[in-house]
Amino acid sequence: MSLLQLPHEILDLIIDHTVPRDIESFALSCKAVYECANTQIARHNALKRRWKHTPNARTNHPGDTFGILHQIAQEPIIAEYIESLYLWGQHRSQDSSDVVDVVDVVDVVNVEHNFAQDELACEKTGNMVRSAEFFAGAAGPNVDTWWSTICENDTDAEQEKLSAAIALLSLLPRLKTLQLPGGWDLTRAVADSPYPTMEALISQKYNNRPSQGPLQSLQTLLPFARSGYLSTVSLECLQPFMRVASLRKLYAVSCVSFEDDTAPPITRFGDLFQSCLTRVEFASCCMDAAGLEPFLKQTPALTVFKYSHQTKAGALLYDWNPGEFVKKLGDYCGPQLVELAVTIDELDGAIVNGLSTLLDFTMLRELEVDVGVFCGPPLASGQRLGQRAFLPKGDRLWEHNDIPCLGDMLAPSIEKVQLNTDYPKSSMQALKALVKNVKERQRSWLTNLESVIIRQYRLGTAKDIADLHNWSLEVFDEGIAEPRPRNMMPLWKRQFNQIVGGLLPED
């Protein structure tokens, strides 16, 4: 008996089993199936429109996440439709044609109802969580005790929010994009921390259907903190997600990771493993080479790395060493990196060692840098500026004119360069030093170099240098009465804000 000879009721059941993964292809397989599937197609389209991109209705309120859980308990198929989950603040979809703002979304949950204090809602939702494969297995916590922390009225709000988020994540097999809840970096400090539960969830083996386990389709992590001098997030809190084999993109804001002689390390990653991340963008972060290295050891597949540095409150990395930072990046990712950006949001102190070579990046095609990252003595000189300044005996003190020619720093693979400058301050000397002999190198060595852009903040006084080399000059916010801050001048930062948000002032 052929498929189309089956009774209508049986064909209906077969179509029901294709929702949501295969209904579109199955319904289009022939006209007869399509006509039979009309009801299921309409329901499928409605669920997809409502749940594909799912935000919290109210920022940082644990009841919002619980409300999503409750709706899944009412209609379990919803969990199969959630591909993007936003648990913190405003957000932007990765698809630029599908921009989503929390304040504009039709309520996903009933925001007037406090689900966490509804005994019946807690019971029904708790039963669903208990029956989930992860919590029913040996890897899960004592689920009765753990679940009660979410429903008890006197529960710590931070723990309640994070526990509800983990419960929700355990149910989403098709989740591709995730924005964690605010305060996620505090998970290790909260009493009865849910952090080990998250680690267990990610590490759990789902032997019967490994590709359909929770988080097994996760591709992108989004920021869950704002930029700013007072904002800090431990890089370590993201480590569990790096074990997800499908994860490819990480966008983060205000991550802190460094080591020094006066304090214990901010970040120590655990056992080594290899992440499949290919793109990492760290905006307004505070890291040094030692703090970045444990992360780099676990990301051998990186092809795109973008970073902006910001001194944080408490004089965290008051001085910064971009020469050492980029050297460490080159040691681990030099042979495969194709895009690199290194810029400065805010630096209270000095450049300890400036960037003096990029020759480790043998495949690099696009580079965006602030001229300021070159403004310090090269590592090889032995000199250091800043609070721990050092000048080898008999050496001449480094000057801006000593910055090497940019043409000698780059591999022949380079195609596009963007230089952000505050010219004509001290950057004037630095910029002139960088471009000396570049025209000659462009003819003999950098034959693939197609575009060089000098980008200047509000003034066009670097025009003569740009014209001399047949380069483009972009003046950022020239003539605007209320210009954006200098730290938004780098193109990659503006693209970051447009794609995923999290940076002021444009949010």
Sequence and secondary structure as in RCSB ss.txt:
>XXXX:A:sequence
MSLLQLPHEILDLIIDHTVPRDIESFALSCKAVYECANTQIARHNALKRRWKHTPNARTNHPGDTFGILHQIAQE
PIIAEYIESLYLWGQHRSQDSSDVVDVVDVVDVVNVEHNFAQDELACEKTGNMVRSAEFFAGAAGPNVDTWWSTI
CENDTDAEQEKLSAAIALLSLLPRLKTLQLPGGWDLTRAVADSPYPTMEALISQKYNNRPSQGPLQSLQTLLPFA
RSGYLSTVSLECLQPFMRVASLRKLYAVSCVSFEDDTAPPITRFGDLFQSCLTRVEFASCCMDAAGLEPFLKQTP
ALTVFKYSHQTKAGALLYDWNPGEFVKKLGDYCGPQLVELAVTIDELDGAIVNGLSTLLDFTMLRELEVDVGVFC
GPPLASGQRLGQRAFLPKGDRLWEHNDIPCLGDMLAPSIEKVQLNTDYPKSSMQALKALVKNVKERQRSWLTNLE
SVIIRQYRLGTAKDIADLHNWSLEVFDEGIAEPRPRNMMPLWKRQFNQIVGGLLPED
>XXXX:A:secstr
  GGGS HHHHHHHHHHTTTTTHHHHHTS HHHHHHTHHHHHHHHHHHHHHSEEE SSTT HHHHHHHHHHHHH 
GGGGGT  EEE SS    SSTTS   GGGS  SS TTS GGG HHHHHHHHHHHHHSHHHHSTTS  HHHHHHHH
H TTS HHHHHHHHHHHHHTT TT  EEE  TTGGGTTTSTT SHHHHHHHHH   SS GGGSTTTT  EEE  S
  STT  EEGGGGGGGGG TT  EEEEESEEE   SSS  S    S       EEEEEEEEE HHHHHHHHHT T
T  EEEEEEE BTTTBTSSB HHHHHHHHHHHHTTT  EEEEEEEE SS BSS     TT TT  EEEEEGGGG 
S  GGG  B STT B  TT     GGG   HHHHS TT  EEEEEE TTSTHHHHHHHHHTTHHHHHHHT TT  
EEEEEEES  TTHHHHHHTT EEEEETTT SS   GGG SHHHHHHHHHT   TTT 
